Amino acid sequence: MDMKSNHNGPVLTDPPPMTLTKSRLGIHSSLYPPPGVVFSHTLFLSIPRKKPLIVNDVRSSSWLDAMKSSSPTHRKKAKESSTELASTDTDFYHSWMLKYPSALTSFEQITNYGKGKRIALFLDYDGTLSPIVDNPDNAIMSDTMRAAVRNVAKYFPTAIISGRSRDKVYDFVGLTELYYAGSHGMDILGPVRPMSNDHLNCIRSTDKQGKEVNLFQPASKFLPMIEEVFRSLVESTKDIKGANVENNKFCVSVHYRNVDEKYWTTIAQCVQKTLKDYPHLRLTHGRKVLEVRPVLDWDKVIEQQMNFYVGLSNCDDVLPIYVGDDRTDEDAFKVLREGSRGYGILVSSIPKESNAFYSLRDTSEVLEFLKSLVGWKKSSSL
Ligand SMILES: O=P(O)(O)OC[C@H]1O[C@H](O[C@H]2O[C@H](CO)[C@@H](O)[C@H](O)[C@H]2O)[C@H](O)[C@@H](O)[C@@H]1O
């Protein structure tokens, strides 16, 4: 595992991603040249390397820079929602949108590509379906958004992908007709299909309603380690006012949104100290959150997720659309972009570099986009 410093600060990375092909995604589109490579059914869980983890010293400015840039501040957010946006900010946003056009104004272009294909929707939860709030337990989804998600799922296979534990995100969304992927895709529950997902090393299980389901947990052996790390981080951060450690089953979130900025280094030091004892875990940055997760080949995890939902048969006609706001969603955007396979849509009210194709400003635009998809589907099937 290498330690790489980029403009976002230090991120512990997995081995360099293998070249992605459409056939590796297992779902092809006639929009792009045919791959000519046969999809392999191998299980992709990579074995963590024994090499000791090298973590950059948290006192280096890159850690703090990454932490500071991980989400707009309250002041910035207030300004963004104001109708009196400074004209320079507006200009900056509009020039950024030339690179990441609005998925609403480009809707016709997206649906033109989607004609004759099955659109599969992947929706992030926090910041995409529910607005970012100070307390993670209060990230409630509006009834209007729930109705829109329920509606869209009638027409397109729809999955909620979250960094949270699967149970927690299910409790927030509460729709049985969806697929749920918790812990950034390390915990997926889905229906049993004919020609099942056996090649993905799924196990049969039953859901809360007692229905038979497929369960995909590529990081199950990390469970005791994550539990241990969770307890250790709760203990080491207990005296930092505002710090909140969330157990997301196969990963742990250390929130610093409510911590005074002068203690951010202390938070980072706690995480760094813990990670030193666990070379098979890595750190990623989210929105005012440090996330500890297993070292896995993330391209493969994402690839498998997509195969899990859409299946491998008749997959040439699938167009995946992934909507998300976070740095962790970038992994999925990258897989879609590099495989020239589908569209990433970044939800952001501030300009930022992304692997997405399109953008939406906030959750209200996500709502509008979902409604538009339903409207388009209804009118096209008349
Ligand atoms: O993949 P996601 O569904 O976007 O999950 C990513 C993290 O989301 C949550 O944290 C974020 O949202 C909170 C509520 O709005 C906010 O308080 C926090 O600052 C954000 O980072 C969740 O609590 C984390 O566990 C997820 O990893």
The ligand as an SDF file (V2000), in Angstrom:
LIG
                    3D

 27 28  0  0  0  0  0  0  0  0999 V2000
  -22.0600    7.3840    1.5700 O   0  0  0  0  0  0  0  0  0  0  0  0
  -22.9130    8.2930    2.3900 P   0  0  0  0  0  0  0  0  0  0  0  0
  -24.3230    7.8000    2.5620 O   0  0  0  0  0  0  0  0  0  0  0  0
  -22.8710    9.7060    1.8770 O   0  0  0  0  0  0  0  0  0  0  0  0
  -22.2180    8.2560    3.8250 O   0  0  0  0  0  0  0  0  0  0  0  0
  -21.0260    8.9770    4.0640 C   0  0  0  0  0  0  0  0  0  0  0  0
  -21.0200    9.3950    5.5190 C   0  0  0  0  0  0  0  0  0  0  0  0
  -22.2610   10.0570    5.7100 O   0  0  0  0  0  0  0  0  0  0  0  0
  -22.6020   10.4390    7.0310 C   0  0  0  0  0  0  0  0  0  0  0  0
  -21.8040   11.5590    7.3860 O   0  0  0  0  0  0  0  0  0  0  0  0
  -22.0710   12.7170    6.6270 C   0  0  0  0  0  0  0  0  0  0  0  0
  -23.4260   13.1370    6.8320 O   0  0  0  0  0  0  0  0  0  0  0  0
  -23.7520   13.5350    8.2030 C   0  0  0  0  0  0  0  0  0  0  0  0
  -25.2250   13.8520    8.2610 C   0  0  0  0  0  0  0  0  0  0  0  0
  -25.6000   14.8470    7.3600 O   0  0  0  0  0  0  0  0  0  0  0  0
  -22.8560   14.7210    8.6060 C   0  0  0  0  0  0  0  0  0  0  0  0
  -23.1210   15.1090    9.9470 O   0  0  0  0  0  0  0  0  0  0  0  0
  -21.3830   14.3190    8.4580 C   0  0  0  0  0  0  0  0  0  0  0  0
  -20.5440   15.4250    8.7230 O   0  0  0  0  0  0  0  0  0  0  0  0
  -21.0960   13.8140    7.0200 C   0  0  0  0  0  0  0  0  0  0  0  0
  -19.7700   13.3200    6.9200 O   0  0  0  0  0  0  0  0  0  0  0  0
  -22.4420    9.2840    7.9920 C   0  0  0  0  0  0  0  0  0  0  0  0
  -22.7020    9.7270    9.2990 O   0  0  0  0  0  0  0  0  0  0  0  0
  -21.0760    8.6420    7.8690 C   0  0  0  0  0  0  0  0  0  0  0  0
  -20.9970    7.5210    8.7190 O   0  0  0  0  0  0  0  0  0  0  0  0
  -20.9180    8.1810    6.4330 C   0  0  0  0  0  0  0  0  0  0  0  0
  -19.6710    7.5560    6.2770 O   0  0  0  0  0  0  0  0  0  0  0  0
  1  2  2  0
  2  3  1  0
  2  4  1  0
  2  5  1  0
  5  6  1  0
  6  7  1  0
  7  8  1  0
  7 26  1  0
  8  9  1  0
  9 10  1  0
  9 22  1  0
 10 11  1  0
 11 12  1  0
 11 20  1  0
 12 13  1  0
 13 14  1  0
 13 16  1  0
 14 15  1  0
 16 17  1  0
 16 18  1  0
 18 19  1  0
 18 20  1  0
 20 21  1  0
 22 23  1  0
 22 24  1  0
 24 25  1  0
 24 26  1  0
 26 27  1  0
M  END
$$$$
